[in-house]
């Protein structure tokens, strides 16, 4: 009986190890990503925009997605390993922000936003703002530079 338990225990342990090895680990922000995020939050707060940050599920665009809430406005921030990867993703976004073509050019997604899309980029992050608040757009333009896609 104890031999059966030992074999059963070993089989169970083996299955658990195999299953745990198959799960995909969650991507982590790099040191540069963390610095970019901290600098942006500091900038927003210096401009009297109280901000909170939370993780967000992935969506249309690849990368690690974080959500910054400033009052009633939401900024989705995507982080990439390096500026080259950011540029690859950004180049797939249509000029008006209503489409995205993946890196391999095998898939095009047409997007209908609930408001005007605005896309900005700096260092290793891409910032997406869907809205019409002129103060937010000016704030983002001042900090990140002119939008590269959107309306």
C-alpha positions in Angstrom: 0.0 0.0 0.0 2.8 2.4 0.8 4.5 1.7 -2.5 1.3 2.7 -4.3 1.1 5.9 -2.3 4.7 6.7 -3.1 4.1 6.1 -6.8 0.9 8.1 -6.7 2.8 10.9 -4.9 5.5 11.0 -7.4 3.0 11.0 -10.3 1.1 13.9 -8.7 4.3 15.9 -8.1 5.4 15.3 -11.7 2.1 16.5 -13.1 2.2 19.6 -10.9 5.7 20.4 -12.0 4.8 19.9 -15.7 1.7 22.1 -15.3 3.5 24.9 -13.5 6.2 24.8 -16.1 3.6 25.3 -18.8 2.0 28.4 -17.4 3.1 31.6 -19.0 4.8 34.0 -16.6 3.5 37.6 -16.5 5.7 40.2 -18.3 7.3 42.6 -15.9 8.1 46.3 -16.3 11.8 47.0 -17.0 13.7 49.5 -15.0 13.4 52.0 -17.8 9.6 51.3 -17.9 9.3 52.0 -14.2 11.3 55.2 -14.5 9.1 56.4 -17.5 6.0 55.7 -15.5 7.2 57.4 -12.3 8.3 60.5 -14.3 4.9 60.7 -16.0 3.0 60.5 -12.7 5.3 63.1 -11.2 4.7 65.4 -14.2 0.9 64.9 -13.9 0.9 65.6 -10.2 3.2 68.7 -10.7 0.5 70.0 -13.1 -2.2 69.4 -10.3 -3.6 66.2 -11.8 -4.0 63.7 -9.0 -3.4 60.3 -10.6 -3.7 56.7 -9.7 -2.1 53.8 -11.5 -3.4 50.2 -12.0 -2.6 47.2 -14.1 -4.9 46.7 -17.0 -5.6 43.6 -19.1 -3.9 43.4 -22.5 -6.0 44.5 -25.5 -5.5 45.4 -29.1 -1.9 46.6 -28.8 0.9 44.4 -27.5 3.0 45.4 -24.5 2.5 45.7 -20.8 -0.6 47.9 -20.3 -1.1 50.2 -17.3 -4.0 52.5 -16.7 -3.6 56.0 -15.3 -6.7 57.7 -14.0 -6.7 61.5 -13.6 -10.0 62.6 -12.4 -12.6 61.4 -14.9 -10.0 60.9 -17.7 -8.2 57.6 -18.4 -4.8 57.2 -20.1 -3.8 53.7 -21.2 0.0 53.4 -21.2 1.8 50.6 -23.0 5.3 49.7 -22.1 7.9 48.0 -24.3 11.3 46.4 -23.8 13.0 49.2 -25.8 12.3 52.1 -28.1 12.8 49.9 -31.2 9.9 47.6 -30.2 7.8 50.7 -29.4 8.4 52.1 -32.9 7.5 48.7 -34.5 4.1 48.8 -32.7 3.5 52.5 -33.3 4.2 52.1 -37.0 1.3 49.7 -37.2 -1.3 52.3 -35.9 -3.2 54.1 -38.7 -2.6 57.9 -39.0 -6.1 58.6 -37.7 -5.8 56.0 -34.9 -8.7 53.9 -36.2 -6.7 50.8 -37.3 -3.8 48.6 -36.2 -1.7 46.3 -38.4 0.5 43.8 -36.5 4.2 43.6 -37.0 4.1 40.7 -39.4 1.4 42.5 -41.5 -0.9 39.5 -41.4 -3.7 41.1 -39.4 -5.4 44.5 -39.6 -7.9 45.5 -37.0 -10.4 48.3 -37.6 -11.2 50.2 -34.4 -14.3 52.3 -33.5 -13.5 54.4 -30.5 -16.1 56.0 -28.2 -14.4 59.3 -28.6 -11.4 60.8 -30.4 -8.2 58.7 -30.2 -4.9 60.4 -29.4 -1.6 58.5 -29.4 1.7 59.7 -28.0 5.1 58.0 -27.4 8.2 58.7 -25.4 11.2 56.4 -24.6 9.7 53.0 -24.0 6.0 54.0 -23.6 3.1 54.6 -25.8 0.2 56.7 -24.3 -3.4 56.3 -25.6 -6.0 58.9 -24.7 -9.5 58.5 -25.9 -11.3 61.8 -25.3 -11.7 65.4 -26.1 -10.4 67.2 -23.0 -8.2 70.0 -24.6 -6.3 70.4 -21.3 -5.3 66.7 -21.2 -4.3 66.8 -24.8 -2.2 69.9 -24.2 -0.6 68.3 -21.1 0.3 65.1 -23.0 1.7 67.1 -26.0 3.8 69.2 -23.7 5.2 66.2 -21.9 5.4 63.5 -24.6 5.6 65.6 -27.8 3.1 65.8 -30.6 0.8 62.9 -31.1 1.9 60.4 -33.8 -1.6 59.1 -34.6 -5.2 60.1 -33.8 -7.5 63.0 -34.4 
